[in-house]
Each structure stands twice: as C-alpha cells, then as structure tokens.
C-alpha cells in the first residue's frame, strides 16, 4: 500500500466540495502524479477493516488511555453541490 498516495487521496476527499476523480486530483497536483497511477492504486486492492486497523493502530497506541474509547461509524455524509 502506498501510504503517501493514500494520504493525498484521502485529504482530497475530505477537503473537496465537489465530485472527486483521479483526473481531477492529478490536475490539482499539476500532473506530478498521473491519473492512471491514482486509478491503478485505487483498483489494485480491496480495502477493508483489517487494512483500516493496520493504518490506525499506530496512532491509537500513541494516544490510548484506560478511560478512552474508539468509535467507528459507517454513515456517509453527502456533499452539497453548489
């Protein structure tokens, strides 16, 4: 898994107010990463709860305490299109 590309893509998802495409992200990055590379990255593996935990676990271990809880939701908030 390419953590750097995953971070770029997820940051783009979080910060965008419109539809997200690999071409759009490539344009945003001024072509430094091709849309083909982004598409290939997204389609090469299926990500599930195991992969999510592998990414989150190091951070969780840094901030865990006896009285803390971790809550995950699976709801999706639609973005308002203007």
Residue pairs with C-beta under 8 A, 6 or more apart in sequence:
1 45
1 51
2 41
3 55
5 33
5 37
5 38
5 41
6 41
6 55
8 25
8 29
8 33
9 25
9 38
9 41
9 42
12 20
12 25
12 28
13 20
16 79
17 79
17 80
17 81
17 82
18 79
18 81
19 81
21 35
22 35
22 36
22 38
22 39
22 42
23 35
25 33
25 35
25 38
26 33
26 34
26 35
26 38
45 51
60 70
